[in-house]
């Protein structure tokens, strides 16, 4: 299954993002961003499935929580940034 990581600037921001998605009925998991995509410092991400990404972005826009970056997480463990 293909997943997307919505990169957030802090743990609090990730918690707010996940809570907004869960309220909309979208399953979301908070995790520490992998080093390869975290850049400088630490960050947290919210993982959502491919089928929920479009709806998740609409929900986040509606509540004013725009994502910092989004990465696609492939089955082989690689990551690629998704440009919106």
PyMOL Python script that loads the backbone (N, CA, C, O; Angstrom):
from pymol import cmd

cmd.read_pdbstr("""\
ATOM      1  N   UNK A   1       0.844  -1.180   0.000  1.00  0.00           N
ATOM      2  CA  UNK A   1       0.000   0.000   0.000  1.00  0.00           C
ATOM      3  C   UNK A   1       0.888   1.242   0.000  1.00  0.00           C
ATOM      4  O   UNK A   1       1.958   1.247   0.610  1.00  0.00           O
ATOM      5  N   UNK A   2       0.449   2.275  -0.674  1.00  0.00           N
ATOM      6  CA  UNK A   2       1.196   3.522  -0.770  1.00  0.00           C
ATOM      7  C   UNK A   2       0.686   4.503   0.286  1.00  0.00           C
ATOM      8  O   UNK A   2      -0.519   4.676   0.469  1.00  0.00           O
ATOM      9  N   UNK A   3       1.629   5.135   0.970  1.00  0.00           N
ATOM     10  CA  UNK A   3       1.286   6.108   1.994  1.00  0.00           C
ATOM     11  C   UNK A   3       1.956   7.440   1.692  1.00  0.00           C
ATOM     12  O   UNK A   3       2.948   7.509   0.966  1.00  0.00           O
ATOM     13  N   UNK A   4       1.389   8.494   2.266  1.00  0.00           N
ATOM     14  CA  UNK A   4       1.968   9.830   2.155  1.00  0.00           C
ATOM     15  C   UNK A   4       2.311  10.318   3.548  1.00  0.00           C
ATOM     16  O   UNK A   4       1.598  10.035   4.511  1.00  0.00           O
ATOM     17  N   UNK A   5       3.410  11.057   3.646  1.00  0.00           N
ATOM     18  CA  UNK A   5       3.807  11.680   4.901  1.00  0.00           C
ATOM     19  C   UNK A   5       3.617  13.184   4.769  1.00  0.00           C
ATOM     20  O   UNK A   5       4.211  13.826   3.903  1.00  0.00           O
ATOM     21  N   UNK A   6       2.792  13.725   5.629  1.00  0.00           N
ATOM     22  CA  UNK A   6       2.582  15.163   5.693  1.00  0.00           C
ATOM     23  C   UNK A   6       3.527  15.673   6.773  1.00  0.00           C
ATOM     24  O   UNK A   6       3.316  15.420   7.960  1.00  0.00           O
ATOM     25  N   UNK A   7       4.569  16.392   6.362  1.00  0.00           N
ATOM     26  CA  UNK A   7       5.600  16.854   7.284  1.00  0.00           C
ATOM     27  C   UNK A   7       5.110  18.102   8.019  1.00  0.00           C
ATOM     28  O   UNK A   7       4.636  19.059   7.406  1.00  0.00           O
ATOM     29  N   UNK A   8       5.233  18.070   9.332  1.00  0.00           N
ATOM     30  CA  UNK A   8       4.804  19.181  10.177  1.00  0.00           C
ATOM     31  C   UNK A   8       6.011  19.795  10.875  1.00  0.00           C
ATOM     32  O   UNK A   8       7.042  19.141  11.032  1.00  0.00           O
ATOM     33  N   UNK A   9       5.885  21.035  11.288  1.00  0.00           N
ATOM     34  CA  UNK A   9       7.032  21.736  11.867  1.00  0.00           C
ATOM     35  C   UNK A   9       7.301  21.369  13.327  1.00  0.00           C
ATOM     36  O   UNK A   9       8.386  21.639  13.841  1.00  0.00           O
ATOM     37  N   UNK A  10       6.326  20.758  13.993  1.00  0.00           N
ATOM     38  CA  UNK A  10       6.516  20.393  15.401  1.00  0.00           C
ATOM     39  C   UNK A  10       5.562  19.256  15.765  1.00  0.00           C
ATOM     40  O   UNK A  10       4.649  18.916  15.013  1.00  0.00           O
ATOM     41  N   UNK A  11       5.803  18.686  16.930  1.00  0.00           N
ATOM     42  CA  UNK A  11       4.924  17.623  17.409  1.00  0.00           C
ATOM     43  C   UNK A  11       3.511  18.162  17.646  1.00  0.00           C
ATOM     44  O   UNK A  11       2.530  17.495  17.316  1.00  0.00           O
ATOM     45  N   UNK A  12       3.407  19.349  18.207  1.00  0.00           N
ATOM     46  CA  UNK A  12       2.092  19.946  18.458  1.00  0.00           C
ATOM     47  C   UNK A  12       1.321  20.133  17.162  1.00  0.00           C
ATOM     48  O   UNK A  12       0.130  19.832  17.094  1.00  0.00           O
ATOM     49  N   UNK A  13       1.998  20.627  16.140  1.00  0.00           N
ATOM     50  CA  UNK A  13       1.371  20.824  14.836  1.00  0.00           C
ATOM     51  C   UNK A  13       0.924  19.478  14.253  1.00  0.00           C
ATOM     52  O   UNK A  13      -0.155  19.385  13.668  1.00  0.00           O
ATOM     53  N   UNK A  14       1.743  18.445  14.409  1.00  0.00           N
ATOM     54  CA  UNK A  14       1.384  17.104  13.937  1.00  0.00           C
ATOM     55  C   UNK A  14       0.165  16.572  14.696  1.00  0.00           C
ATOM     56  O   UNK A  14      -0.707  15.939  14.100  1.00  0.00           O
ATOM     57  N   UNK A  15       0.101  16.821  15.988  1.00  0.00           N
ATOM     58  CA  UNK A  15      -1.044  16.379  16.783  1.00  0.00           C
ATOM     59  C   UNK A  15      -2.322  17.090  16.336  1.00  0.00           C
ATOM     60  O   UNK A  15      -3.381  16.468  16.243  1.00  0.00           O
ATOM     61  N   UNK A  16      -2.223  18.377  16.062  1.00  0.00           N
ATOM     62  CA  UNK A  16      -3.395  19.123  15.583  1.00  0.00           C
ATOM     63  C   UNK A  16      -3.832  18.620  14.209  1.00  0.00           C
ATOM     64  O   UNK A  16      -5.025  18.479  13.938  1.00  0.00           O
ATOM     65  N   UNK A  17      -2.850  18.353  13.347  1.00  0.00           N
ATOM     66  CA  UNK A  17      -3.141  17.843  12.006  1.00  0.00           C
ATOM     67  C   UNK A  17      -3.845  16.499  12.086  1.00  0.00           C
ATOM     68  O   UNK A  17      -4.875  16.298  11.444  1.00  0.00           O
ATOM     69  N   UNK A  18      -3.297  15.580  12.869  1.00  0.00           N
ATOM     70  CA  UNK A  18      -3.892  14.246  13.010  1.00  0.00           C
ATOM     71  C   UNK A  18      -5.292  14.328  13.615  1.00  0.00           C
ATOM     72  O   UNK A  18      -6.196  13.611  13.186  1.00  0.00           O
ATOM     73  N   UNK A  19      -5.473  15.190  14.599  1.00  0.00           N
ATOM     74  CA  UNK A  19      -6.786  15.334  15.244  1.00  0.00           C
ATOM     75  C   UNK A  19      -7.824  15.848  14.247  1.00  0.00           C
ATOM     76  O   UNK A  19      -8.953  15.358  14.221  1.00  0.00           O
ATOM     77  N   UNK A  20      -7.448  16.836  13.424  1.00  0.00           N
ATOM     78  CA  UNK A  20      -8.380  17.365  12.423  1.00  0.00           C
ATOM     79  C   UNK A  20      -8.765  16.289  11.417  1.00  0.00           C
ATOM     80  O   UNK A  20      -9.925  16.194  11.015  1.00  0.00           O
ATOM     81  N   UNK A  21      -7.798  15.484  11.015  1.00  0.00           N
ATOM     82  CA  UNK A  21      -8.079  14.412  10.056  1.00  0.00           C
ATOM     83  C   UNK A  21      -8.962  13.341  10.682  1.00  0.00           C
ATOM     84  O   UNK A  21      -9.903  12.864  10.047  1.00  0.00           O
ATOM     85  N   UNK A  22      -8.668  12.963  11.912  1.00  0.00           N
ATOM     86  CA  UNK A  22      -9.475  11.945  12.603  1.00  0.00           C
ATOM     87  C   UNK A  22     -10.920  12.419  12.768  1.00  0.00           C
ATOM     88  O   UNK A  22     -11.848  11.626  12.612  1.00  0.00           O
ATOM     89  N   UNK A  23     -11.120  13.703  13.082  1.00  0.00           N
ATOM     90  CA  UNK A  23     -12.481  14.243  13.209  1.00  0.00           C
ATOM     91  C   UNK A  23     -13.238  14.150  11.889  1.00  0.00           C
ATOM     92  O   UNK A  23     -14.464  14.040  11.873  1.00  0.00           O
ATOM     93  N   UNK A  24     -12.498  14.196  10.784  1.00  0.00           N
ATOM     94  CA  UNK A  24     -13.121  14.095   9.452  1.00  0.00           C
ATOM     95  C   UNK A  24     -13.250  12.643   9.001  1.00  0.00           C
ATOM     96  O   UNK A  24     -13.701  12.378   7.886  1.00  0.00           O
ATOM     97  N   UNK A  25     -12.860  11.707   9.853  1.00  0.00           N
ATOM     98  CA  UNK A  25     -12.987  10.296   9.516  1.00  0.00           C
ATOM     99  C   UNK A  25     -11.825   9.725   8.717  1.00  0.00           C
ATOM    100  O   UNK A  25     -11.959   8.670   8.097  1.00  0.00           O
ATOM    101  N   UNK A  26     -10.689  10.409   8.724  1.00  0.00           N
ATOM    102  CA  UNK A  26      -9.507   9.958   7.996  1.00  0.00           C
ATOM    103  C   UNK A  26      -8.497   9.407   9.001  1.00  0.00           C
ATOM    104  O   UNK A  26      -8.091  10.109   9.928  1.00  0.00           O
ATOM    105  N   UNK A  27      -8.101   8.171   8.818  1.00  0.00           N
ATOM    106  CA  UNK A  27      -7.116   7.561   9.704  1.00  0.00           C
ATOM    107  C   UNK A  27      -5.763   8.219   9.485  1.00  0.00           C
ATOM    108  O   UNK A  27      -5.287   8.319   8.354  1.00  0.00           O
ATOM    109  N   UNK A  28      -5.143   8.669  10.580  1.00  0.00           N
ATOM    110  CA  UNK A  28      -3.861   9.365  10.506  1.00  0.00           C
ATOM    111  C   UNK A  28      -2.964   8.904  11.654  1.00  0.00           C
ATOM    112  O   UNK A  28      -3.426   8.727  12.781  1.00  0.00           O
ATOM    113  N   UNK A  29      -1.687   8.712  11.358  1.00  0.00           N
ATOM    114  CA  UNK A  29      -0.713   8.272  12.354  1.00  0.00           C
ATOM    115  C   UNK A  29       0.403   9.299  12.467  1.00  0.00           C
ATOM    116  O   UNK A  29       0.932   9.762  11.457  1.00  0.00           O
ATOM    117  N   UNK A  30       0.758   9.651  13.695  1.00  0.00           N
ATOM    118  CA  UNK A  30       1.864  10.576  13.928  1.00  0.00           C
ATOM    119  C   UNK A  30       3.138   9.760  14.089  1.00  0.00           C
ATOM    120  O   UNK A  30       3.158   8.746  14.787  1.00  0.00           O
ATOM    121  N   UNK A  31       4.204  10.218  13.432  1.00  0.00           N
ATOM    122  CA  UNK A  31       5.502   9.569  13.591  1.00  0.00           C
ATOM    123  C   UNK A  31       6.607  10.593  13.430  1.00  0.00           C
ATOM    124  O   UNK A  31       6.409  11.654  12.837  1.00  0.00           O
ATOM    125  N   UNK A  32       7.763  10.268  13.959  1.00  0.00           N
ATOM    126  CA  UNK A  32       8.924  11.139  13.772  1.00  0.00           C
ATOM    127  C   UNK A  32       9.350  11.031  12.315  1.00  0.00           C
ATOM    128  O   UNK A  32       9.440   9.931  11.770  1.00  0.00           O
ATOM    129  N   UNK A  33       9.609  12.158  11.692  1.00  0.00           N
ATOM    130  CA  UNK A  33       9.997  12.154  10.283  1.00  0.00           C
ATOM    131  C   UNK A  33      11.338  11.438  10.109  1.00  0.00           C
ATOM    132  O   UNK A  33      12.260  11.643  10.899  1.00  0.00           O
ATOM    133  N   UNK A  34      11.443  10.605   9.084  1.00  0.00           N
ATOM    134  CA  UNK A  34      12.731   9.963   8.797  1.00  0.00           C
ATOM    135  C   UNK A  34      13.798  11.035   8.550  1.00  0.00           C
ATOM    136  O   UNK A  34      13.494  12.099   8.011  1.00  0.00           O
ATOM    137  N   UNK A  35      15.029  10.761   8.937  1.00  0.00           N
ATOM    138  CA  UNK A  35      16.115  11.742   8.801  1.00  0.00           C
ATOM    139  C   UNK A  35      16.283  12.240   7.377  1.00  0.00           C
ATOM    140  O   UNK A  35      16.590  13.410   7.149  1.00  0.00           O
ATOM    141  N   UNK A  36      16.081  11.354   6.432  1.00  0.00           N
ATOM    142  CA  UNK A  36      16.293  11.723   5.034  1.00  0.00           C
ATOM    143  C   UNK A  36      15.357  12.838   4.571  1.00  0.00           C
ATOM    144  O   UNK A  36      15.693  13.583   3.650  1.00  0.00           O
ATOM    145  N   UNK A  37      14.189  12.959   5.199  1.00  0.00           N
ATOM    146  CA  UNK A  37      13.251  14.015   4.805  1.00  0.00           C
ATOM    147  C   UNK A  37      13.107  15.109   5.859  1.00  0.00           C
ATOM    148  O   UNK A  37      12.514  16.153   5.584  1.00  0.00           O
ATOM    149  N   UNK A  38      13.635  14.888   7.049  1.00  0.00           N
ATOM    150  CA  UNK A  38      13.456  15.856   8.138  1.00  0.00           C
ATOM    151  C   UNK A  38      14.267  17.130   7.920  1.00  0.00           C
ATOM    152  O   UNK A  38      13.883  18.197   8.398  1.00  0.00           O
ATOM    153  N   UNK A  39      15.382  17.027   7.205  1.00  0.00           N
ATOM    154  CA  UNK A  39      16.226  18.206   7.025  1.00  0.00           C
ATOM    155  C   UNK A  39      16.924  18.542   8.320  1.00  0.00           C
ATOM    156  O   UNK A  39      17.302  17.647   9.075  1.00  0.00           O
ATOM    157  N   UNK A  40      17.098  19.817   8.584  1.00  0.00           N
ATOM    158  CA  UNK A  40      17.747  20.237   9.814  1.00  0.00           C
ATOM    159  C   UNK A  40      16.759  20.188  10.972  1.00  0.00           C
ATOM    160  O   UNK A  40      15.588  20.541  10.826  1.00  0.00           O
ATOM    161  N   UNK A  41      17.244  19.751  12.106  1.00  0.00           N
ATOM    162  CA  UNK A  41      16.403  19.666  13.284  1.00  0.00           C
ATOM    163  C   UNK A  41      15.451  18.477  13.198  1.00  0.00           C
ATOM    164  O   UNK A  41      15.516  17.671  12.270  1.00  0.00           O
ATOM    165  N   UNK A  42      14.585  18.391  14.168  1.00  0.00           N
ATOM    166  CA  UNK A  42      13.640  17.278  14.170  1.00  0.00           C
ATOM    167  C   UNK A  42      12.284  17.774  13.683  1.00  0.00           C
ATOM    168  O   UNK A  42      11.953  18.953  13.809  1.00  0.00           O
ATOM    169  N   UNK A  43      11.535  16.878  13.143  1.00  0.00           N
ATOM    170  CA  UNK A  43      10.175  17.205  12.736  1.00  0.00           C
ATOM    171  C   UNK A  43       9.331  15.954  12.896  1.00  0.00           C
ATOM    172  O   UNK A  43       9.847  14.852  13.082  1.00  0.00           O
ATOM    173  N   UNK A  44       8.066  16.144  12.823  1.00  0.00           N
ATOM    174  CA  UNK A  44       7.132  15.024  12.906  1.00  0.00           C
ATOM    175  C   UNK A  44       6.260  15.030  11.669  1.00  0.00           C
ATOM    176  O   UNK A  44       6.054  16.063  11.032  1.00  0.00           O
ATOM    177  N   UNK A  45       5.756  13.859  11.346  1.00  0.00           N
ATOM    178  CA  UNK A  45       4.911  13.709  10.166  1.00  0.00           C
ATOM    179  C   UNK A  45       3.622  13.011  10.543  1.00  0.00           C
ATOM    180  O   UNK A  45       3.521  12.342  11.571  1.00  0.00           O
ATOM    181  N   UNK A  46       2.644  13.190   9.680  1.00  0.00           N
ATOM    182  CA  UNK A  46       1.371  12.496   9.808  1.00  0.00           C
ATOM    183  C   UNK A  46       1.235  11.615   8.573  1.00  0.00           C
ATOM    184  O   UNK A  46       1.308  12.097   7.443  1.00  0.00           O
ATOM    185  N   UNK A  47       1.040  10.332   8.796  1.00  0.00           N
ATOM    186  CA  UNK A  47       0.950   9.359   7.704  1.00  0.00           C
ATOM    187  C   UNK A  47      -0.508   9.108   7.353  1.00  0.00           C
ATOM    188  O   UNK A  47      -1.330   8.801   8.217  1.00  0.00           O
ATOM    189  N   UNK A  48      -0.814   9.246   6.058  1.00  0.00           N
ATOM    190  CA  UNK A  48      -2.165   8.964   5.560  1.00  0.00           C
ATOM    191  C   UNK A  48      -2.057   8.075   4.330  1.00  0.00           C
ATOM    192  O   UNK A  48      -1.038   8.084   3.640  1.00  0.00           O
ATOM    193  N   UNK A  49      -3.090   7.321   4.059  1.00  0.00           N
ATOM    194  CA  UNK A  49      -3.077   6.442   2.894  1.00  0.00           C
ATOM    195  C   UNK A  49      -3.307   7.234   1.616  1.00  0.00           C
ATOM    196  O   UNK A  49      -3.829   8.348   1.640  1.00  0.00           O
ATOM    197  N   UNK A  50      -2.914   6.646   0.519  1.00  0.00           N
ATOM    198  CA  UNK A  50      -3.032   7.293  -0.787  1.00  0.00           C
ATOM    199  C   UNK A  50      -4.474   7.689  -1.095  1.00  0.00           C
ATOM    200  O   UNK A  50      -4.723   8.769  -1.632  1.00  0.00           O
ATOM    201  N   UNK A  51      -5.405   6.832  -0.761  1.00  0.00           N
ATOM    202  CA  UNK A  51      -6.805   7.109  -1.101  1.00  0.00           C
ATOM    203  C   UNK A  51      -7.388   8.264  -0.294  1.00  0.00           C
ATOM    204  O   UNK A  51      -8.419   8.820  -0.670  1.00  0.00           O
ATOM    205  N   UNK A  52      -6.741   8.630   0.812  1.00  0.00           N
ATOM    206  CA  UNK A  52      -7.258   9.717   1.652  1.00  0.00           C
ATOM    207  C   UNK A  52      -6.529  11.042   1.477  1.00  0.00           C
ATOM    208  O   UNK A  52      -6.916  12.032   2.098  1.00  0.00           O
ATOM    209  N   UNK A  53      -5.492  11.093   0.655  1.00  0.00           N
ATOM    210  CA  UNK A  53      -4.672  12.297   0.585  1.00  0.00           C
ATOM    211  C   UNK A  53      -5.459  13.521   0.110  1.00  0.00           C
ATOM    212  O   UNK A  53      -5.395  14.570   0.752  1.00  0.00           O
ATOM    213  N   UNK A  54      -6.184  13.416  -0.977  1.00  0.00           N
ATOM    214  CA  UNK A  54      -6.910  14.571  -1.514  1.00  0.00           C
ATOM    215  C   UNK A  54      -7.900  15.127  -0.487  1.00  0.00           C
ATOM    216  O   UNK A  54      -7.982  16.338  -0.284  1.00  0.00           O
ATOM    217  N   UNK A  55      -8.635  14.245   0.142  1.00  0.00           N
ATOM    218  CA  UNK A  55      -9.605  14.682   1.149  1.00  0.00           C
ATOM    219  C   UNK A  55      -8.899  15.278   2.368  1.00  0.00           C
ATOM    220  O   UNK A  55      -9.369  16.254   2.952  1.00  0.00           O
ATOM    221  N   UNK A  56      -7.766  14.679   2.744  1.00  0.00           N
ATOM    222  CA  UNK A  56      -6.998  15.186   3.884  1.00  0.00           C
ATOM    223  C   UNK A  56      -6.515  16.614   3.622  1.00  0.00           C
ATOM    224  O   UNK A  56      -6.582  17.464   4.509  1.00  0.00           O
ATOM    225  N   UNK A  57      -6.035  16.876   2.415  1.00  0.00           N
ATOM    226  CA  UNK A  57      -5.566  18.221   2.086  1.00  0.00           C
ATOM    227  C   UNK A  57      -6.700  19.235   2.120  1.00  0.00           C
ATOM    228  O   UNK A  57      -6.500  20.376   2.537  1.00  0.00           O
ATOM    229  N   UNK A  58      -7.886  18.829   1.685  1.00  0.00           N
ATOM    230  CA  UNK A  58      -9.052  19.722   1.757  1.00  0.00           C
ATOM    231  C   UNK A  58      -9.411  20.035   3.206  1.00  0.00           C
ATOM    232  O   UNK A  58      -9.703  21.182   3.546  1.00  0.00           O
ATOM    233  N   UNK A  59      -9.387  19.012   4.056  1.00  0.00           N
ATOM    234  CA  UNK A  59      -9.700  19.197   5.475  1.00  0.00           C
ATOM    235  C   UNK A  59      -8.687  20.144   6.115  1.00  0.00           C
ATOM    236  O   UNK A  59      -9.059  21.058   6.850  1.00  0.00           O
ATOM    237  N   UNK A  60      -7.408  19.920   5.830  1.00  0.00           N
ATOM    238  CA  UNK A  60      -6.364  20.751   6.430  1.00  0.00           C
ATOM    239  C   UNK A  60      -6.461  22.200   5.953  1.00  0.00           C
ATOM    240  O   UNK A  60      -6.225  23.123   6.733  1.00  0.00           O
ATOM    241  N   UNK A  61      -6.798  22.403   4.703  1.00  0.00           N
ATOM    242  CA  UNK A  61      -6.965  23.757   4.181  1.00  0.00           C
ATOM    243  C   UNK A  61      -8.136  24.446   4.876  1.00  0.00           C
ATOM    244  O   UNK A  61      -8.066  25.626   5.220  1.00  0.00           O
ATOM    245  N   UNK A  62      -9.201  23.695   5.074  1.00  0.00           N
ATOM    246  CA  UNK A  62     -10.405  24.244   5.707  1.00  0.00           C
ATOM    247  C   UNK A  62     -10.140  24.692   7.151  1.00  0.00           C
ATOM    248  O   UNK A  62     -10.700  25.691   7.602  1.00  0.00           O
ATOM    249  N   UNK A  63      -9.292  23.958   7.872  1.00  0.00           N
ATOM    250  CA  UNK A  63      -9.028  24.302   9.274  1.00  0.00           C
ATOM    251  C   UNK A  63      -7.777  25.156   9.444  1.00  0.00           C
ATOM    252  O   UNK A  63      -7.397  25.480  10.569  1.00  0.00           O
ATOM    253  N   UNK A  64      -7.132  25.524   8.335  1.00  0.00           N
ATOM    254  CA  UNK A  64      -5.973  26.416   8.404  1.00  0.00           C
ATOM    255  C   UNK A  64      -4.673  25.768   8.821  1.00  0.00           C
ATOM    256  O   UNK A  64      -3.814  26.433   9.401  1.00  0.00           O
ATOM    257  N   UNK A  65      -4.506  24.494   8.542  1.00  0.00           N
ATOM    258  CA  UNK A  65      -3.277  23.774   8.877  1.00  0.00           C
ATOM    259  C   UNK A  65      -2.571  23.320   7.592  1.00  0.00           C
ATOM    260  O   UNK A  65      -2.633  22.148   7.221  1.00  0.00           O
ATOM    261  N   UNK A  66      -1.916  24.242   6.936  1.00  0.00           N
ATOM    262  CA  UNK A  66      -1.270  23.876   5.676  1.00  0.00           C
ATOM    263  C   UNK A  66       0.007  23.083   5.948  1.00  0.00           C
ATOM    264  O   UNK A  66       0.781  23.437   6.837  1.00  0.00           O
ATOM    265  N   UNK A  67       0.229  22.016   5.187  1.00  0.00           N
ATOM    266  CA  UNK A  67       1.420  21.186   5.395  1.00  0.00           C
ATOM    267  C   UNK A  67       2.697  21.882   4.924  1.00  0.00           C
ATOM    268  O   UNK A  67       2.673  22.690   3.996  1.00  0.00           O
ATOM    269  N   UNK A  68       3.804  21.556   5.576  1.00  0.00           N
ATOM    270  CA  UNK A  68       5.104  22.097   5.206  1.00  0.00           C
ATOM    271  C   UNK A  68       5.601  21.462   3.914  1.00  0.00           C
ATOM    272  O   UNK A  68       5.986  22.153   2.971  1.00  0.00           O
ATOM    273  N   UNK A  69       5.585  20.152   3.892  1.00  0.00           N
ATOM    274  CA  UNK A  69       5.956  19.368   2.707  1.00  0.00           C
ATOM    275  C   UNK A  69       5.182  18.060   2.761  1.00  0.00           C
ATOM    276  O   UNK A  69       4.691  17.656   3.815  1.00  0.00           O
ATOM    277  N   UNK A  70       5.081  17.399   1.599  1.00  0.00           N
ATOM    278  CA  UNK A  70       4.426  16.093   1.526  1.00  0.00           C
ATOM    279  C   UNK A  70       5.339  15.157   0.751  1.00  0.00           C
ATOM    280  O   UNK A  70       5.882  15.520  -0.292  1.00  0.00           O
ATOM    281  N   UNK A  71       5.501  13.958   1.271  1.00  0.00           N
ATOM    282  CA  UNK A  71       6.329  12.944   0.623  1.00  0.00           C
ATOM    283  C   UNK A  71       5.499  11.693   0.377  1.00  0.00           C
ATOM    284  O   UNK A  71       4.623  11.342   1.168  1.00  0.00           O
ATOM    285  N   UNK A  72       5.788  11.031  -0.728  1.00  0.00           N
ATOM    286  CA  UNK A  72       5.189   9.732  -0.988  1.00  0.00           C
ATOM    287  C   UNK A  72       6.164   8.691  -0.455  1.00  0.00           C
ATOM    288  O   UNK A  72       7.373   8.778  -0.672  1.00  0.00           O
ATOM    289  N   UNK A  73       5.621   7.719   0.237  1.00  0.00           N
ATOM    290  CA  UNK A  73       6.414   6.656   0.841  1.00  0.00           C
ATOM    291  C   UNK A  73       6.169   5.395   0.033  1.00  0.00           C
ATOM    292  O   UNK A  73       5.089   4.808   0.099  1.00  0.00           O
ATOM    293  N   UNK A  74       7.167   4.980  -0.725  1.00  0.00           N
ATOM    294  CA  UNK A  74       6.992   3.815  -1.586  1.00  0.00           C
ATOM    295  C   UNK A  74       7.212   2.516  -0.815  1.00  0.00           C
ATOM    296  O   UNK A  74       7.739   2.510   0.297  1.00  0.00           O
ATOM    297  N   UNK A  75       6.795   1.427  -1.432  1.00  0.00           N
ATOM    298  CA  UNK A  75       6.898   0.113  -0.821  1.00  0.00           C
ATOM    299  C   UNK A  75       8.319  -0.320  -0.532  1.00  0.00           C
ATOM    300  O   UNK A  75       8.543  -1.131   0.366  1.00  0.00           O
ATOM    301  N   UNK A  76       9.303   0.210  -1.286  1.00  0.00           N
ATOM    302  CA  UNK A  76      10.695  -0.187  -1.082  1.00  0.00           C
ATOM    303  C   UNK A  76      11.386   0.660  -0.004  1.00  0.00           C
ATOM    304  O   UNK A  76      12.592   0.522   0.205  1.00  0.00           O
ATOM    305  N   UNK A  77      10.647   1.521   0.670  1.00  0.00           N
ATOM    306  CA  UNK A  77      11.218   2.312   1.749  1.00  0.00           C
ATOM    307  C   UNK A  77      11.770   3.663   1.324  1.00  0.00           C
ATOM    308  O   UNK A  77      12.332   4.379   2.153  1.00  0.00           O
ATOM    309  N   UNK A  78      11.626   4.026   0.069  1.00  0.00           N
ATOM    310  CA  UNK A  78      12.113   5.310  -0.411  1.00  0.00           C
ATOM    311  C   UNK A  78      11.083   6.414  -0.235  1.00  0.00           C
ATOM    312  O   UNK A  78       9.905   6.145   0.000  1.00  0.00           O
ATOM    313  N   UNK A  79      11.536   7.662  -0.351  1.00  0.00           N
ATOM    314  CA  UNK A  79      10.662   8.814  -0.211  1.00  0.00           C
ATOM    315  C   UNK A  79      10.901   9.766  -1.382  1.00  0.00           C
ATOM    316  O   UNK A  79      12.029   9.938  -1.844  1.00  0.00           O
ATOM    317  N   UNK A  80       9.825  10.373  -1.846  1.00  0.00           N
ATOM    318  CA  UNK A  80       9.928  11.349  -2.919  1.00  0.00           C
ATOM    319  C   UNK A  80       8.971  12.490  -2.609  1.00  0.00           C
ATOM    320  O   UNK A  80       7.802  12.258  -2.299  1.00  0.00           O
ATOM    321  N   UNK A  81       9.469  13.732  -2.694  1.00  0.00           N
ATOM    322  CA  UNK A  81       8.630  14.885  -2.385  1.00  0.00           C
ATOM    323  C   UNK A  81       7.564  15.050  -3.449  1.00  0.00           C
ATOM    324  O   UNK A  81       7.826  14.900  -4.643  1.00  0.00           O
ATOM    325  N   UNK A  82       6.361  15.361  -3.000  1.00  0.00           N
ATOM    326  CA  UNK A  82       5.223  15.604  -3.892  1.00  0.00           C
ATOM    327  C   UNK A  82       5.013  17.108  -3.957  1.00  0.00           C
ATOM    328  O   UNK A  82       4.826  17.767  -2.934  1.00  0.00           O
ATOM    329  N   UNK A  83       5.045  17.634  -5.154  1.00  0.00           N
ATOM    330  CA  UNK A  83       4.829  19.064  -5.346  1.00  0.00           C
ATOM    331  C   UNK A  83       3.345  19.314  -5.582  1.00  0.00           C
ATOM    332  O   UNK A  83       2.714  18.660  -6.414  1.00  0.00           O
ATOM    333  N   UNK A  84       2.804  20.263  -4.843  1.00  0.00           N
ATOM    334  CA  UNK A  84       1.372  20.561  -4.967  1.00  0.00           C
ATOM    335  C   UNK A  84       1.154  21.835  -5.739  1.00  0.00           C
ATOM    336  O   UNK A  84       0.011  22.245  -5.944  1.00  0.00           O
TER     337      UNK A  84
END
""", "prot")
cmd.dss("prot")
cmd.show_as("cartoon", "prot")
cmd.util.cbc("prot")
cmd.orient("prot")
